[in-house]
Amino acid sequence: MTENVTWLTPESHERLTSELAALIANRPVIAAEINERREEGDLKENGGYHAAREEQGQQEARIRQLQELLNNAKVGVAPTKAGVALPGSVVKVYYDGDENDTETFLIATREEGLGGDLETYSPQSPLGGALIDAKVGDTREYTLPNGKSMKVTLVSAEPYHS
């Protein structure tokens, strides 16, 4: 039984809550735009009407996504200790015993990692999940989408600072 929890820092939770509030506050503006465009006449050839409806659909989808994410979020602080891979850690790993095949990424949700150049892997992903609670030097194994296994060794884990 996998729990669909999203771990968020207080800062990310506040940012996402603000985005949700802004989208909800914008609903009357979009509705007014749709009504205004509807009054222009023939809806079949009314590009402004269709664009407003599409924008409304995109905003409503984002509202639902944010509501779901925030309803399942656990708000905590980013890790403060180094050396252990936790949600909110920037980790460096190498693959299948090849110390030259390294990757550095953030273990967090895509929402948490927004705006950075750092690749983000969810703690629920096979790679992210395999690394959770690993200590520097630990080797873990996870299953690839093709069903094969991959070994990954933790080189470093540092708290993420945006």
TIVO-2410 file (N, C-alpha, C; in nm, 3 decimals):
# residues 162
REC num residu      c1      c2      c3 atome chaine
REC   1      M   0.085  -0.117   0.000     N      A
REC   1      M   0.000   0.000   0.000    CA      A
REC   1      M   0.089   0.124   0.000     C      A
REC   2      T   0.095   0.194  -0.113     N      A
REC   2      T   0.178   0.313  -0.126    CA      A
REC   2      T   0.095   0.436  -0.092     C      A
REC   3      E   0.146   0.512   0.001     N      A
REC   3      E   0.078   0.635   0.041    CA      A
REC   3      E   0.120   0.745  -0.056     C      A
REC   4      N   0.020   0.818  -0.111     N      A
REC   4      N   0.049   0.924  -0.206    CA      A
REC   4      N   0.067   1.056  -0.133     C      A
REC   5      V   0.178   1.069  -0.064     N      A
REC   5      V   0.208   1.188   0.015    CA      A
REC   5      V   0.311   1.271  -0.059     C      A
REC   6      T   0.291   1.401  -0.057     N      A
REC   6      T   0.389   1.493  -0.113    CA      A
REC   6      T   0.452   1.569   0.003     C      A
REC   7      W   0.582   1.562   0.014     N      A
REC   7      W   0.653   1.634   0.119    CA      A
REC   7      W   0.686   1.773   0.067     C      A
REC   8      L   0.650   1.875   0.141     N      A
REC   8      L   0.676   2.013   0.101    CA      A
REC   8      L   0.742   2.090   0.214     C      A
REC   9      T   0.832   2.180   0.178     N      A
REC   9      T   0.885   2.271   0.278    CA      A
REC   9      T   0.777   2.376   0.305     C      A
REC  10      P   0.783   2.444   0.419     N      A
REC  10      P   0.684   2.550   0.444    CA      A
REC  10      P   0.683   2.656   0.334     C      A
REC  11      E   0.801   2.688   0.280     N      A
REC  11      E   0.808   2.789   0.173    CA      A
REC  11      E   0.734   2.742   0.048     C      A
REC  12      S   0.755   2.617   0.009     N      A
REC  12      S   0.686   2.564  -0.109    CA      A
REC  12      S   0.537   2.554  -0.086     C      A
REC  13      H   0.497   2.514   0.033     N      A
REC  13      H   0.355   2.506   0.066    CA      A
REC  13      H   0.290   2.644   0.054     C      A
REC  14      E   0.358   2.746   0.105     N      A
REC  14      E   0.305   2.882   0.099    CA      A
REC  14      E   0.296   2.929  -0.047     C      A
REC  15      R   0.398   2.901  -0.126     N      A
REC  15      R   0.398   2.942  -0.267    CA      A
REC  15      R   0.284   2.875  -0.343     C      A
REC  16      L   0.264   2.745  -0.321     N      A
REC  16      L   0.158   2.672  -0.391    CA      A
REC  16      L   0.020   2.715  -0.344     C      A
REC  17      T   0.006   2.743  -0.215     N      A
REC  17      T  -0.122   2.791  -0.161    CA      A
REC  17      T  -0.155   2.928  -0.221     C      A
REC  18      S  -0.056   3.014  -0.235     N      A
REC  18      S  -0.077   3.146  -0.296    CA      A
REC  18      S  -0.117   3.133  -0.442     C      A
REC  19      E  -0.051   3.042  -0.514     N      A
REC  19      E  -0.087   3.019  -0.654    CA      A
REC  19      E  -0.231   2.972  -0.666     C      A
REC  20      L  -0.271   2.879  -0.579     N      A
REC  20      L  -0.408   2.829  -0.579    CA      A
REC  20      L  -0.507   2.942  -0.552     C      A
REC  21      A  -0.480   3.024  -0.453     N      A
REC  21      A  -0.570   3.136  -0.419    CA      A
REC  21      A  -0.582   3.233  -0.537     C      A
REC  22      A  -0.471   3.261  -0.605     N      A
REC  22      A  -0.475   3.352  -0.719    CA      A
REC  22      A  -0.558   3.293  -0.834     C      A
REC  23      L  -0.543   3.164  -0.859     N      A
REC  23      L  -0.621   3.100  -0.965    CA      A
REC  23      L  -0.771   3.102  -0.933     C      A
REC  24      I  -0.804   3.074  -0.808     N      A
REC  24      I  -0.945   3.076  -0.768    CA      A
REC  24      I  -1.001   3.218  -0.777     C      A
REC  25      A  -0.922   3.316  -0.735     N      A
REC  25      A  -0.967   3.456  -0.743    CA      A
REC  25      A  -0.986   3.500  -0.888     C      A
REC  26      N  -0.916   3.436  -0.983     N      A
REC  26      N  -0.925   3.472  -1.124    CA      A
REC  26      N  -1.045   3.409  -1.195     C      A
REC  27      R  -1.115   3.319  -1.129     N      A
REC  27      R  -1.229   3.251  -1.193    CA      A
REC  27      R  -1.333   3.351  -1.247     C      A
REC  28      P  -1.374   3.452  -1.169     N      A
REC  28      P  -1.475   3.546  -1.222    CA      A
REC  28      P  -1.425   3.624  -1.345     C      A
REC  29      V  -1.296   3.652  -1.351     N      A
REC  29      V  -1.239   3.724  -1.465    CA      A
REC  29      V  -1.253   3.639  -1.591     C      A
REC  30      I  -1.218   3.512  -1.579     N      A
REC  30      I  -1.228   3.421  -1.695    CA      A
REC  30      I  -1.374   3.404  -1.735     C      A
REC  31      A  -1.464   3.388  -1.638     N      A
REC  31      A  -1.607   3.372  -1.669    CA      A
REC  31      A  -1.660   3.496  -1.740     C      A
REC  32      A  -1.619   3.615  -1.696     N      A
REC  32      A  -1.662   3.738  -1.760    CA      A
REC  32      A  -1.609   3.745  -1.904     C      A
REC  33      E  -1.485   3.703  -1.924     N      A
REC  33      E  -1.425   3.701  -2.057    CA      A
REC  33      E  -1.503   3.608  -2.149     C      A
REC  34      I  -1.541   3.491  -2.099     N      A
REC  34      I  -1.618   3.396  -2.180    CA      A
REC  34      I  -1.753   3.456  -2.216     C      A
REC  35      N  -1.821   3.517  -2.120     N      A
REC  35      N  -1.951   3.579  -2.147    CA      A
REC  35      N  -1.940   3.692  -2.249     C      A
REC  36      E  -1.836   3.773  -2.234     N      A
REC  36      E  -1.813   3.884  -2.327    CA      A
REC  36      E  -1.792   3.832  -2.468     C      A
REC  37      R  -1.711   3.728  -2.482     N      A
REC  37      R  -1.683   3.669  -2.614    CA      A
REC  37      R  -1.807   3.600  -2.671     C      A
REC  38      R  -1.888   3.541  -2.583     N      A
REC  38      R  -2.010   3.472  -2.628    CA      A
REC  38      R  -2.105   3.572  -2.694     C      A
REC  39      E  -2.109   3.694  -2.641     N      A
REC  39      E  -2.200   3.797  -2.693    CA      A
REC  39      E  -2.157   3.851  -2.828     C      A
REC  40      E  -2.036   3.817  -2.872     N      A
REC  40      E  -1.986   3.864  -3.001    CA      A
REC  40      E  -2.052   3.794  -3.119     C      A
REC  41      G  -2.124   3.687  -3.093     N      A
REC  41      G  -2.196   3.623  -3.202    CA      A
REC  41      G  -2.159   3.478  -3.222     C      A
REC  42      D  -2.156   3.438  -3.348     N      A
REC  42      D  -2.136   3.301  -3.391    CA      A
REC  42      D  -2.019   3.233  -3.318     C      A
REC  43      L  -2.050   3.132  -3.237     N      A
REC  43      L  -1.947   3.065  -3.156    CA      A
REC  43      L  -1.857   2.974  -3.238     C      A
REC  44      K  -1.905   2.928  -3.354     N      A
REC  44      K  -1.824   2.839  -3.436    CA      A
REC  44      K  -1.697   2.907  -3.485     C      A
REC  45      E  -1.707   3.034  -3.515     N      A
REC  45      E  -1.592   3.106  -3.571    CA      A
REC  45      E  -1.539   3.212  -3.476     C      A
REC  46      N  -1.568   3.197  -3.349     N      A
REC  46      N  -1.527   3.298  -3.250    CA      A
REC  46      N  -1.401   3.250  -3.180     C      A
REC  47      G  -1.284   3.288  -3.232     N      A
REC  47      G  -1.156   3.245  -3.176    CA      A
REC  47      G  -1.135   3.293  -3.034     C      A
REC  48      G  -1.180   3.415  -3.003     N      A
REC  48      G  -1.165   3.468  -2.868    CA      A
REC  48      G  -1.241   3.386  -2.766     C      A
REC  49      Y  -1.362   3.343  -2.803     N      A
REC  49      Y  -1.443   3.260  -2.713    CA      A
REC  49      Y  -1.373   3.127  -2.687     C      A
REC  50      H  -1.326   3.063  -2.794     N      A
REC  50      H  -1.260   2.932  -2.778    CA      A
REC  50      H  -1.131   2.944  -2.698     C      A
REC  51      A  -1.056   3.052  -2.719     N      A
REC  51      A  -0.933   3.074  -2.643    CA      A
REC  51      A  -0.964   3.094  -2.494     C      A
REC  52      A  -1.069   3.170  -2.465     N      A
REC  52      A  -1.107   3.192  -2.325    CA      A
REC  52      A  -1.153   3.061  -2.260     C      A
REC  53      R  -1.227   2.980  -2.333     N      A
REC  53      R  -1.271   2.851  -2.278    CA      A
REC  53      R  -1.152   2.759  -2.254     C      A
REC  54      E  -1.055   2.761  -2.345     N      A
REC  54      E  -0.936   2.677  -2.328    CA      A
REC  54      E  -0.855   2.723  -2.206     C      A
REC  55      E  -0.842   2.854  -2.191     N      A
REC  55      E  -0.770   2.907  -2.074    CA      A
REC  55      E  -0.842   2.867  -1.945     C      A
REC  56      Q  -0.975   2.874  -1.948     N      A
REC  56      Q  -1.052   2.833  -1.831    CA      A
REC  56      Q  -1.026   2.686  -1.798     C      A
REC  57      G  -1.025   2.602  -1.900     N      A
REC  57      G  -1.000   2.459  -1.878    CA      A
REC  57      G  -0.862   2.433  -1.819     C      A
REC  58      Q  -0.762   2.505  -1.868     N      A
REC  58      Q  -0.626   2.489  -1.817    CA      A
REC  58      Q  -0.616   2.535  -1.672     C      A
REC  59      Q  -0.681   2.647  -1.642     N      A
REC  59      Q  -0.676   2.697  -1.504    CA      A
REC  59      Q  -0.751   2.603  -1.409     C      A
REC  60      E  -0.863   2.550  -1.452     N      A
REC  60      E  -0.938   2.457  -1.367    CA      A
REC  60      E  -0.858   2.329  -1.343     C      A
REC  61      A  -0.788   2.282  -1.445     N      A
REC  61      A  -0.704   2.163  -1.428    CA      A
REC  61      A  -0.593   2.191  -1.328     C      A
REC  62      R  -0.531   2.309  -1.336     N      A
REC  62      R  -0.425   2.344  -1.241    CA      A
REC  62      R  -0.482   2.357  -1.101     C      A
REC  63      I  -0.600   2.413  -1.087     N      A
REC  63      I  -0.664   2.425  -0.955    CA      A
REC  63      I  -0.684   2.286  -0.895     C      A
REC  64      R  -0.738   2.193  -0.974     N      A
REC  64      R  -0.758   2.056  -0.924    CA      A
REC  64      R  -0.625   1.992  -0.885     C      A
REC  65      Q  -0.522   2.012  -0.968     N      A
REC  65      Q  -0.389   1.955  -0.939    CA      A
REC  65      Q  -0.335   2.011  -0.808     C      A
REC  66      L  -0.343   2.142  -0.790     N      A
REC  66      L  -0.293   2.203  -0.666    CA      A
REC  66      L  -0.373   2.159  -0.545     C      A
REC  67      Q  -0.506   2.152  -0.559     N      A
REC  67      Q  -0.589   2.108  -0.446    CA      A
REC  67      Q  -0.552   1.966  -0.404     C      A
REC  68      E  -0.536   1.877  -0.500     N      A
REC  68      E  -0.498   1.739  -0.469    CA      A
REC  68      E  -0.361   1.734  -0.402     C      A
REC  69      L  -0.265   1.806  -0.460     N      A
REC  69      L  -0.130   1.807  -0.406    CA      A
REC  69      L  -0.130   1.861  -0.263     C      A
REC  70      L  -0.197   1.972  -0.240     N      A
REC  70      L  -0.197   2.033  -0.106    CA      A
REC  70      L  -0.276   1.949  -0.006     C      A
REC  71      N  -0.383   1.882  -0.052     N      A
REC  71      N  -0.459   1.795   0.038    CA      A
REC  71      N  -0.378   1.675   0.085     C      A
REC  72      N  -0.282   1.630   0.002     N      A
REC  72      N  -0.200   1.514   0.036    CA      A
REC  72      N  -0.060   1.553   0.082     C      A
REC  73      A  -0.040   1.681   0.107     N      A
REC  73      A   0.094   1.728   0.143    CA      A
REC  73      A   0.121   1.716   0.291     C      A
REC  74      K   0.244   1.684   0.321     N      A
REC  74      K   0.294   1.692   0.458    CA      A
REC  74      K   0.400   1.800   0.457     C      A
REC  75      V   0.378   1.899   0.542     N      A
REC  75      V   0.467   2.014   0.544    CA      A
REC  75      V   0.570   1.992   0.653     C      A
REC  76      G   0.692   2.007   0.617     N      A
REC  76      G   0.800   1.990   0.713    CA      A
REC  76      G   0.914   2.082   0.675     C      A
REC  77      V   1.019   2.066   0.741     N      A
REC  77      V   1.136   2.147   0.708    CA      A
REC  77      V   1.231   2.062   0.625     C      A
REC  78      A   1.307   2.130   0.542     N      A
REC  78      A   1.407   2.059   0.463    CA      A
REC  78      A   1.508   1.996   0.558     C      A
REC  79      P   1.569   1.887   0.518     N      A
REC  79      P   1.665   1.823   0.607    CA      A
REC  79      P   1.780   1.919   0.639     C      A
REC  80      T   1.833   1.905   0.758     N      A
REC  80      T   1.944   1.991   0.798    CA      A
REC  80      T   2.073   1.912   0.811     C      A
REC  81      K   2.061   1.780   0.812     N      A
REC  81      K   2.184   1.702   0.827    CA      A
REC  81      K   2.227   1.644   0.693     C      A
REC  82      A   2.357   1.645   0.674     N      A
REC  82      A   2.416   1.592   0.552    CA      A
REC  82      A   2.450   1.444   0.573     C      A
REC  83      G   2.471   1.376   0.461     N      A
REC  83      G   2.517   1.238   0.468    CA      A
REC  83      G   2.407   1.134   0.460     C      A
REC  84      V   2.279   1.177   0.462     N      A
REC  84      V   2.165   1.084   0.451    CA      A
REC  84      V   2.071   1.139   0.346     C      A
REC  85      A   2.027   1.055   0.254     N      A
REC  85      A   1.935   1.096   0.148    CA      A
REC  85      A   1.792   1.101   0.203     C      A
REC  86      L   1.737   1.220   0.206     N      A
REC  86      L   1.601   1.244   0.256    CA      A
REC  86      L   1.528   1.333   0.157     C      A
REC  87      P   1.393   1.336   0.160     N      A
REC  87      P   1.324   1.435   0.077    CA      A
REC  87      P   1.378   1.574   0.110     C      A
REC  88      G   1.415   1.648   0.006     N      A
REC  88      G   1.474   1.779   0.026    CA      A
REC  88      G   1.626   1.777   0.023     C      A
REC  89      S   1.686   1.664  -0.008     N      A
REC  89      S   1.832   1.652  -0.016    CA      A
REC  89      S   1.878   1.660  -0.162     C      A
REC  90      V   1.992   1.725  -0.181     N      A
REC  90      V   2.061   1.720  -0.310    CA      A
REC  90      V   2.161   1.606  -0.297     C      A
REC  91      V   2.147   1.507  -0.384     N      A
REC  91      V   2.232   1.389  -0.374    CA      A
REC  91      V   2.317   1.374  -0.500     C      A
REC  92      K   2.433   1.313  -0.480     N      A
REC  92      K   2.519   1.274  -0.592    CA      A
REC  92      K   2.533   1.124  -0.582     C      A
REC  93      V   2.512   1.058  -0.695     N      A
REC  93      V   2.517   0.912  -0.699    CA      A
REC  93      V   2.601   0.866  -0.818     C      A
REC  94      Y   2.641   0.738  -0.813     N      A
REC  94      Y   2.696   0.676  -0.933    CA      A
REC  94      Y   2.622   0.543  -0.953     C      A
REC  95      Y   2.624   0.497  -1.078     N      A
REC  95      Y   2.542   0.384  -1.119    CA      A
REC  95      Y   2.626   0.260  -1.150     C      A
REC  96      D   2.574   0.144  -1.112     N      A
REC  96      D   2.631   0.012  -1.142    CA      A
REC  96      D   2.782   0.003  -1.119     C      A
REC  97      G   2.828   0.059  -1.010     N      A
REC  97      G   2.968   0.047  -0.973    CA      A
REC  97      G   3.063   0.132  -1.055     C      A
REC  98      D   3.012   0.211  -1.149     N      A
REC  98      D   3.097   0.295  -1.234    CA      A
REC  98      D   3.106   0.435  -1.173     C      A
REC  99      E   3.214   0.464  -1.103     N      A
REC  99      E   3.228   0.590  -1.033    CA      A
REC  99      E   3.237   0.710  -1.127     C      A
REC 100      N   3.252   0.686  -1.257     N      A
REC 100      N   3.253   0.795  -1.355    CA      A
REC 100      N   3.113   0.826  -1.408     C      A
REC 101      D   3.017   0.739  -1.381     N      A
REC 101      D   2.878   0.757  -1.426    CA      A
REC 101      D   2.798   0.818  -1.311     C      A
REC 102      T   2.817   0.949  -1.291     N      A
REC 102      T   2.753   1.015  -1.176    CA      A
REC 102      T   2.639   1.105  -1.221     C      A
REC 103      E   2.554   1.134  -1.125     N      A
REC 103      E   2.443   1.226  -1.146    CA      A
REC 103      E   2.415   1.296  -1.013     C      A
REC 104      T   2.383   1.424  -1.020     N      A
REC 104      T   2.344   1.502  -0.903    CA      A
REC 104      T   2.202   1.550  -0.924     C      A
REC 105      F   2.116   1.531  -0.823     N      A
REC 105      F   1.976   1.571  -0.837    CA      A
REC 105      F   1.915   1.596  -0.699     C      A
REC 106      L   1.796   1.653  -0.702     N      A
REC 106      L   1.719   1.684  -0.582    CA      A
REC 106      L   1.615   1.576  -0.562     C      A
REC 107      I   1.603   1.524  -0.440     N      A
REC 107      I   1.495   1.432  -0.409    CA      A
REC 107      I   1.380   1.517  -0.354     C      A
REC 108      A   1.278   1.534  -0.435     N      A
REC 108      A   1.163   1.617  -0.398    CA      A
REC 108      A   1.055   1.599  -0.503     C      A
REC 109      T   0.943   1.665  -0.484     N      A
REC 109      T   0.840   1.662  -0.588    CA      A
REC 109      T   0.878   1.760  -0.697     C      A
REC 110      R   0.820   1.746  -0.811     N      A
REC 110      R   0.845   1.842  -0.920    CA      A
REC 110      R   0.804   1.982  -0.874     C      A
REC 111      E   0.698   1.993  -0.796     N      A
REC 111      E   0.653   2.124  -0.746    CA      A
REC 111      E   0.760   2.187  -0.658     C      A
REC 112      E   0.822   2.104  -0.577     N      A
REC 112      E   0.924   2.153  -0.484    CA      A
REC 112      E   1.047   2.201  -0.560     C      A
REC 113      G   1.079   2.132  -0.668     N      A
REC 113      G   1.200   2.163  -0.741    CA      A
REC 113      G   1.182   2.267  -0.851     C      A
REC 114      L   1.064   2.328  -0.861     N      A
REC 114      L   1.039   2.427  -0.966    CA      A
REC 114      L   1.139   2.541  -0.962     C      A
REC 115      G   1.177   2.584  -1.079     N      A
REC 115      G   1.257   2.704  -1.089    CA      A
REC 115      G   1.407   2.681  -1.084     C      A
REC 116      G   1.451   2.562  -1.056     N      A
REC 116      G   1.595   2.538  -1.049    CA      A
REC 116      G   1.645   2.464  -1.171     C      A
REC 117      D   1.775   2.463  -1.187     N      A
REC 117      D   1.836   2.389  -1.297    CA      A
REC 117      D   1.861   2.243  -1.259     C      A
REC 118      L   1.840   2.212  -1.133     N      A
REC 118      L   1.868   2.080  -1.080    CA      A
REC 118      L   1.758   1.983  -1.119     C      A
REC 119      E   1.797   1.866  -1.170     N      A
REC 119      E   1.700   1.761  -1.199    CA      A
REC 119      E   1.633   1.720  -1.068     C      A
REC 120      T   1.506   1.683  -1.075     N      A
REC 120      T   1.430   1.647  -0.955    CA      A
REC 120      T   1.373   1.507  -0.971     C      A
REC 121      Y   1.393   1.421  -0.868     N      A
REC 121      Y   1.332   1.289  -0.865    CA      A
REC 121      Y   1.242   1.282  -0.742     C      A
REC 122      S   1.122   1.235  -0.763     N      A
REC 122      S   1.026   1.222  -0.654    CA      A
REC 122      S   1.069   1.112  -0.557     C      A
REC 123      P   1.039   1.130  -0.428     N      A
REC 123      P   1.064   1.021  -0.332    CA      A
REC 123      P   0.981   0.897  -0.365     C      A
REC 124      Q   0.874   0.913  -0.445     N      A
REC 124      Q   0.790   0.799  -0.483    CA      A
REC 124      Q   0.841   0.731  -0.610     C      A
REC 125      S   0.938   0.792  -0.679     N      A
REC 125      S   0.993   0.730  -0.800    CA      A
REC 125      S   1.080   0.611  -0.759     C      A
REC 126      P   1.104   0.516  -0.850     N      A
REC 126      P   1.189   0.402  -0.813    CA      A
REC 126      P   1.327   0.445  -0.764     C      A
REC 127      L   1.392   0.540  -0.832     N      A
REC 127      L   1.524   0.585  -0.790    CA      A
REC 127      L   1.517   0.663  -0.659     C      A
REC 128      G   1.427   0.759  -0.651     N      A
REC 128      G   1.413   0.838  -0.528    CA      A
REC 128      G   1.378   0.752  -0.409     C      A
REC 129      G   1.284   0.660  -0.428     N      A
REC 129      G   1.243   0.571  -0.319    CA      A
REC 129      G   1.355   0.480  -0.272     C      A
REC 130      A   1.437   0.433  -0.366     N      A
REC 130      A   1.549   0.345  -0.329    CA      A
REC 130      A   1.651   0.418  -0.244     C      A
REC 131      L   1.667   0.548  -0.268     N      A
REC 131      L   1.770   0.624  -0.197    CA      A
REC 131      L   1.727   0.678  -0.061     C      A
REC 132      I   1.597   0.686  -0.037     N      A
REC 132      I   1.551   0.743   0.090    CA      A
REC 132      I   1.615   0.669   0.207     C      A
REC 133      D   1.671   0.744   0.300     N      A
REC 133      D   1.739   0.695   0.421    CA      A
REC 133      D   1.874   0.629   0.394     C      A
REC 134      A   1.921   0.632   0.268     N      A
REC 134      A   2.055   0.577   0.240    CA      A
REC 134      A   2.160   0.672   0.297     C      A
REC 135      K   2.267   0.613   0.346     N      A
REC 135      K   2.380   0.691   0.397    CA      A
REC 135      K   2.491   0.691   0.292     C      A
REC 136      V   2.577   0.792   0.297     N      A
REC 136      V   2.687   0.800   0.201    CA      A
REC 136      V   2.763   0.668   0.201     C      A
REC 137      G   2.787   0.616   0.082     N      A
REC 137      G   2.856   0.488   0.066    CA      A
REC 137      G   2.761   0.371   0.047     C      A
REC 138      D   2.633   0.386   0.086     N      A
REC 138      D   2.535   0.278   0.069    CA      A
REC 138      D   2.506   0.255  -0.079     C      A
REC 139      T   2.489   0.128  -0.116     N      A
REC 139      T   2.446   0.092  -0.251    CA      A
REC 139      T   2.307   0.033  -0.240     C      A
REC 140      R   2.218   0.081  -0.323     N      A
REC 140      R   2.080   0.033  -0.325    CA      A
REC 140      R   2.048  -0.013  -0.466     C      A
REC 141      E   1.944  -0.094  -0.476     N      A
REC 141      E   1.901  -0.146  -0.606    CA      A
REC 141      E   1.757  -0.104  -0.629     C      A
REC 142      Y   1.725  -0.069  -0.752     N      A
REC 142      Y   1.587  -0.033  -0.787    CA      A
REC 142      Y   1.555  -0.089  -0.924     C      A
REC 143      T   1.426  -0.097  -0.956     N      A
REC 143      T   1.381  -0.156  -1.081    CA      A
REC 143      T   1.356  -0.047  -1.184     C      A
REC 144      L   1.412  -0.067  -1.303     N      A
REC 144      L   1.393   0.025  -1.415    CA      A
REC 144      L   1.259  -0.002  -1.482     C      A
REC 145      P   1.209   0.092  -1.562     N      A
REC 145      P   1.081   0.070  -1.631    CA      A
REC 145      P   1.078  -0.055  -1.719     C      A
REC 146      N   1.195  -0.099  -1.770     N      A
REC 146      N   1.199  -0.219  -1.854    CA      A
REC 146      N   1.204  -0.348  -1.772     C      A
REC 147      G   1.198  -0.334  -1.638     N      A
REC 147      G   1.197  -0.451  -1.552    CA      A
REC 147      G   1.334  -0.495  -1.502     C      A
REC 148      K   1.441  -0.440  -1.559     N      A
REC 148      K   1.576  -0.474  -1.515    CA      A
REC 148      K   1.610  -0.397  -1.388     C      A
REC 149      S   1.713  -0.444  -1.319     N      A
REC 149      S   1.756  -0.378  -1.196    CA      A
REC 149      S   1.878  -0.292  -1.222     C      A
REC 150      M   1.891  -0.188  -1.141     N      A
REC 150      M   2.005  -0.097  -1.149    CA      A
REC 150      M   2.054  -0.074  -1.007     C      A
REC 151      K   2.186  -0.075  -0.990     N      A
REC 151      K   2.244  -0.043  -0.860    CA      A
REC 151      K   2.288   0.102  -0.861     C      A
REC 152      V   2.266   0.169  -0.750     N      A
REC 152      V   2.304   0.309  -0.736    CA      A
REC 152      V   2.373   0.326  -0.602     C      A
REC 153      T   2.484   0.398  -0.600     N      A
REC 153      T   2.559   0.421  -0.478    CA      A
REC 153      T   2.556   0.569  -0.444     C      A
REC 154      L   2.526   0.599  -0.320     N      A
REC 154      L   2.518   0.737  -0.274    CA      A
REC 154      L   2.658   0.790  -0.245     C      A
REC 155      V   2.696   0.898  -0.314     N      A
REC 155      V   2.826   0.961  -0.297    CA      A
REC 155      V   2.817   1.073  -0.194     C      A
REC 156      S   2.710   1.155  -0.203     N      A
REC 156      S   2.692   1.264  -0.108    CA      A
REC 156      S   2.545   1.300  -0.097     C      A
REC 157      A   2.507   1.359   0.013     N      A
REC 157      A   2.371   1.408   0.036    CA      A
REC 157      A   2.381   1.534   0.120     C      A
REC 158      E   2.331   1.643   0.066     N      A
REC 158      E   2.335   1.773   0.134    CA      A
REC 158      E   2.195   1.833   0.136     C      A
REC 159      P   2.161   1.907   0.240     N      A
REC 159      P   2.031   1.975   0.240    CA      A
REC 159      P   2.020   2.073   0.123     C      A
REC 160      Y   1.904   2.079   0.063     N      A
REC 160      Y   1.879   2.170  -0.049    CA      A
REC 160      Y   1.857   2.311   0.003     C      A
REC 161      H   1.920   2.407  -0.062     N      A
REC 161      H   1.899   2.548  -0.031    CA      A
REC 161      H   1.865   2.618  -0.160     C      A
REC 162      S   1.743   2.674  -0.167     N      A
REC 162      S   1.699   2.739  -0.291    CA      A
REC 162      S   1.764   2.873  -0.311     C      A
***
